[in-house]
Amino acid sequence: MSRREYKTINRRLQAGRTTSANEGKYPGSKAPFGYKRIKLQNQKGFSLEVVPEQAKIVRLIYDMYCKGHTPCEIASTLDKMHISPVNGGSNGHWSEHSLRDILSNPIYLGKIRWKDRKVVKKVKNGHLVSSQPKNKDLNDVILVDGLHDAIITQEQFKKAEQIRKNNCFSPIPSCYNIKNPLSGIVYCSKCGRNMRRVLSKGIEILACTNSNCNNISSNLDIVENKLFSTISSLLYTYEKEYESIELPQNNNENIIKIKQDELDNIKTEIEQTETQLDNIQTLLEKGVYDLDTYSNRSKKVCDLLNNLKTEYSNTNNSISELINKTSSKNDLMPKLKPFLNEYHKLSIEDKNKLLKTVLVRVEYLKEVKCYGKHINKDNFELKIFPKF
């Protein structure tokens, strides 16, 4: 009942925010750079007020972008001017992503945009994951005139929008083949950005391209070889340990069937208990139960319902574990053996695909530079997050 009430309240709150947005009020909790959030007088809701010092920076950003400067160049200029982004930004520095958000946000035109990135919840690997993808249903996006003042002109915004469209490109254009086997796998352990392949004097380097990050680069082939040897060792150990484990296939299937029957029975009991709770509420409304009787009865039924839900969750988890143990050898091992036997025979693109079948991500860290021929060039750390 509490959960239902929470969902009802949440729906009302979201409906109220949508109504505020349609009225030109600002429904967000934090003001964007260039504004501060203010309470409207003699009415409900909030609006935005221009912060003159920050508004000058917003105009400077649009001016530089419209004159041909890239977001990276603008970020570097703002850092040199010792201008801090709102809320400190990324370690007190401007990033390309925050500047692109400013250059594409119609709020600086005096508009209110709402529902352009709704929260979408999905179950991934047994966990509830929230994301905010762009809303493709343009009819559902709210874009109205706001109660606040604009900082830039319509011409500036349109010019910036046109430049963005002309500069739009794919990370790896279709006319090119992938040249980095570690693309989308290795990340900087300091700033979290994707490590990229860079050519330096004809040598392939794996580097963090964040100008504010001091993570030291390494030769791409050295990183790849160290990663391969580390994963090979892990896979070899895992394969030996897994082969030593006896999985009674038929016995597991029987246990799964029994537990699934238990799960169905628990689900039926939960439905009956929820009906019983509704009946107790009805008896209170009809005057059959007084408040004391209702409190005692409802408490017992709620405790029973909570215990049943806990039992349902535990049983469901045990079924998932048994299914994973039963199918793991058939699903995972065929992916591991090609990695050990055929990796060096594959193309760069196939290497990348194969690595992604066994790895979630790898974090790279190097803090000491190497000089001369006799210095150890693999003095970096790789933190591996495997899928097995």
N, C-alpha and C positions, 0 to 999 in steps of 0.2 A: 504493500500500500504506500509506503514511504517512497519507493522507487517511482511508482506511478505519479505521485504528487510532485516529485522532483521534475519529472519529464514534462508535466503539465505547466509547472512554473517556468521551466526553461523555454518552452514554446511561447509562452506569453511574453517573456523577456525579449526573445528574438523578434517576435512580431512588433514589439514596441520599438526596437532599434530600427526595423525596416520602416515603420511609420515615421520615425524621426528623420531618417535619411530622405524619404520622399518629401518631407517638409523643408529640406535644405539644411537641417541641423547636422552636426558632426556626431556620428554614433560610435566612433572609435574611442578606445581608452587612452591612447597616447597620441599626442599631436605630432604631425610630420615636421621635419626640419623647415624652419622659416615661420612657424606658427606656435602659439601657445593655446591651450584649451581653456575656455572661459565658460562660466555658468550664465545662461540667459536670464535676464531679469524679468520677473513677473510672469514667467512661463517655465514649463518643463523643458529639459534638454540642455545641450551644450553647443557651442559654436567655436570658431577659431578667431584668434586675433593675431595680426601680423607682428612679428618681432623684427624691427628695422635692421638690426645688425645681421641677423641670419638671412633676411630677405635680400640684402645686398649680395650675399654669397650665392644665393639661388640664381639671381640675375647674372652673376659672373659665370656660373656653371653653364647656363644656357648660351650666353654670349660666346664663350670659348668653344662650346660644342658646335654652334652654328658657324663658327669661323674655321672649322676643320680639325680641331683638337680632339683626340680620342679620350675616352673615359680614363684610361691609364695615365695619360699626360695630365689631365685635369686633376686627378687624385694626387699625383706627384707635386703639382704646383700648389695645391691647397696645403699639403703637408709641409712644404717649404715655407709657406706663409704662416705656419703654426696655427692653422685654423682647425679646430677639433670638430668632428661630426657630433650629431646629437647622441646622447647616452654613451659617449666614448667610442662608438664604432668598433672596429676590429683593432683592439689594443691601442686605441687612440688615433688610428690612421684611417684615412678614407679608402674605400674599396671600389672597384669597378661596378660591382653589383649595386651598392647603395646609390652610386651616381646614376646608373641606368634606371633605378626606381624613381629618382627625382625627375629625370628627363622624360619619363613616361606617365607621370602622375598628373591627371587633370585637376587635382585639387589646387594646383598653383594657378589655374585659370579661373578659380572661384567656383569650381564644380564640386559636387559630392558624388563619389563612386562607391557603390556598395554591392555586395554579393558577386564580385568579380573573381574571388577566390574562396569558395565555400570549403568548410572542413569536411573531408570525406574519410570515413572510417572503414577499414577493410581488415579482415583477418588474414595475416601472413605468417606462415610457419607456426600457427597456433597462438599467435599474439595479435592483439588489437592495435593496429597502426593507423595513425592519423596523418593526413596529408592535405595540402591546399593547392590542387591543380587549377589551372586557368579554367574559368567557366566558359564552355563552348556554346552554351545556350545564351546568345546575346540578348534575346528578348527578356531573359530573367535578370540581367544586370541592370542595376539602378544607376542612372547618370542624370543628375538634375542640377539646376543652379543652386549654389549654397548661399547661406546667409553671410558668409565671410567675404573679405576683399581678395581680389586676385593679386598676384605678385608679378606675373609675366603677361605678355600680350598673346592674343590668339595667333598672330603671325609667327612669333617665336616658337610657340608650341608646335604649330603645323610644320615649320621648317625642321625642327628637331625630329619630329615624327617621320618626315620624308627621308632624312639622313639615316635614321635607324633602319628603315625599310630597305634602302639602297645598300647598307652595309651588312644586312642579314646574311649569314653564311652558316653552312654545316660545319661542325667540328672537324669532320673528315669528309671532304667533298667526294661525291660518287665517282668522279673521274680519277681519284687517287686510291691507292691501296694503303692499308694500314702498315706503318713502318716501325711501330713500337709494340713488341710483344707484351709489354707490361702496361699498355694503355687501359685506363679505367680500373687498375688493380692496385698500383702502388701510390700511396698518399703521404704527404709530408706530416711527420709526427708533431711538428711545431705549430703550423697554421692550419693543417687539415686539408690543404688544397691538393689537387691531383698533380703528381709528378709528371713532367713532360719530357719528351725527347728533344734535345737541342743539339745542333751541329756547331762544334767549336774547333776551328782549324782542321776540318775534315773528320773529326772524331765525334762519335755519337755519345752524348752526355745525357744522363738522367738528372734533371734539375727541377727545383721549385721556382716557378716564375714569379712568385710574389716578391716585389721589390723591397718589402719591409721584413722579409723573413731571412734569417741568417743560416738556414740549413745548407750545408755544403754539398755540392753535387759530386757525382761519381760517374765513371765510365759505364755506359749502359750494359755492355757485355759482361762486365764484372758483377754488376748487380744481378743480372739475369742468371749467371752461372751459380752465384751463391744462393739465390732463391731456389733454383732447381735442385741443388745438392741438399739443401735443408729440407725441402718438401719430399725429396726422394727418400731421405732418411726417415722422415715421419711416416711416409706411406709404407715403407718396408716394415717398420716396427708395428704399424697398425695392422698390416696384412697378416703378419705372423701371429699377433695376439688374437686376431679375429678368427683365424683358422683353428686356433687351439680351443675356441669356445664351441661347445656342442649345442646346437639349437634343435631340440626335438620338434620338428615341423608339425607333425600331426597333433602332438600334445598341445602345442601352442594354439593351433586352430580350435581345438576343443575348448581350451580355456577362454579364448576370445568369444566363442559362441555362448558359453555360460555367463560370462560377464555382460555380454550384450543383452541377454535375457534379464539379468539383474538390473541393467540400466533401464530397460522398458518398464519393469515393475516399479522402480523408484520414480520414474516419470509419471506413471499412473497415480502413485501415492501422492505426489506433489500436486497434481491436478485436483485430486479429491480433497486434499488439505486446503487448497486455495478456495475451493467451493465451500468448505466448512467455515472458513474465515468470513466469506461473504454472507453466509447464513447467520452467523453470529451478529454481524453488523445489522442485518435485516431485523433480527429479533430485538435488538436494542431500539431501532427506529419504531418498531411496533409497540414497544413498551413491555414486552415479555420479560426482558432482562433489565435489571437496574444497572447503574454504572459500575458498582463493585463486582457484580457477577460477570458483566461484560469484560471488565479489566482482567479478572482472573482467567476466564475462558480464553480470551483473545491472546493473553500472554502464553498460555500453554500451547495453543495452536501455532503461534508465531515461532516459539522455540522448536516445536516439532518440524515446522516448515523449513527453518534455517538448517536444522540437522539433516533433513532430507536433501536439501540443495547441496550441502557440503559433501554428503555421501555420493550424490550424483556426479559432482565435479571430480572427486577422487577416483570413482569407478571409470569415468570417461578418460581420465589421464592414464590410468593403468592399461586401458584398452589401446590407447595410442602408442604407449611404450612397447606393448607386445607386438603390435602391427609393424612398428619401426624395426624391432629386432628381427622379425620374421622376413621382412622385405629388404633389409639393408644389404645383405650379402648379394642379392640378385640385382639390386639397383646401383649400389655404390661401387662395388669391386670392378665391374666392367669399365668404369670411368677412371679407376686408379691404375689399372694395369697398362693401358695405353700411355699414360703419363710416364711410367717408368721405362717403357720399351721403345716408344716411337717419338718422343718429344723432339729430339734433334733432327729427325727426318722431315718434320712438318714445315710448312710455310709460316711466315710471321703471323698471318691472320689466323691460321689454324692453331698455332701456339697460344695466341691470345684467347681463343675460344676454349681450348683445353684447360688453360690456367683458371678460367672463370668457372669451370665445372667443379674444381676442387678447392677454390679459394673464395672467401667473402671479400677480403681486402688485406693489404700489407701496408704497414706503416714504416717509413724510412727515416733514419736519424743518423747524421754525421756531423760532428762538432770539431774535429781536428783535421786541418788540411794536410795533404801529402806532398812532399817535395823530393825530387831526385828519383833515381831508378831503383834504389834499394829500400825505399819506404813501402810499408804494407799499404796497398791501395784498397784493400777491402776492410778498412777499419771503420765500418759503419754497422749500424744495428738494424735488423729487420724484425719487426713484430708481426707475426703471421696469425691470421684468423681463418683457419681452415673450415671446410664444410663437413668434416668427418670427426 
